[in-house]
């Protein structure tokens, strides 16, 4: 398996190369489920990388909530 360069965002590397992509997104989705963001909440996402989690969080908090990253 190839390794992403040190300074390269590994999410993009795995997404574009197709290596372990499903597993990476499963880990992110498991974390989002455990976070259990609710409608109307305000969430700060630190280290958002490619933004996959921010989009999912925005859907969870809806129009009355806010997501910052």
N, C-alpha and C positions, 0 to 999 in steps of 0.2 A: 504494500500500500504506500502511495506517495504521502508525504507529510507537507502540510501547508507551511509557507515561509513564516518565520517568527512574527513579523509585523502584519501579516495578512489576516483578515477577519476569517476565522476558520469556518464559520457558518456558510459563507459564500463558497469557500473552497469545496466543502462537502456537497453543497447544493449543486454546484456546477460540474463537479466530477462524478456525482452520483454515488459516491462512497459513503455509506453509513447515513445517508440523508434521512431515511425513515426513522432510524434510531435517534438521531439528533432532534428531530421535530417531536418525537414521542416524549423525550425528556422534557422539552419545553412545555408541551401540552400537559404533562403530568404535574409540572410545577404550577402552571396556571390553574389547574383544577384544585390543587391544594391551597392556592391563594384564595380562591373562591370570591373574586371581586363581584360586588353586587351593584345593581342599578343605583346611580346617584353618587357613588363613591368617588373620591379623588385619589389617584394612584400615581406614585413616582416610580418610574422604571429606570434603574441605574444600569448602565452598560448595555444599552438596548441593541447594539450590533446592527443586524439587518432590519430590525423593526417588526419581525414576525410576532413577537410577544405584544408589542404596543398595539398592533391592529386587533389582536384577540382581546386585549384588555379594554380597548375602546368599545368593542362590541358588547363586552360584559357590563360596562358601567353605563352604556347608553347615552342618550342626548343630555340627560340631566347630570351626568358625571364628567370628570375630566381625567385625562391621562397625560402625564408629563414625562419626557425622556430626553 
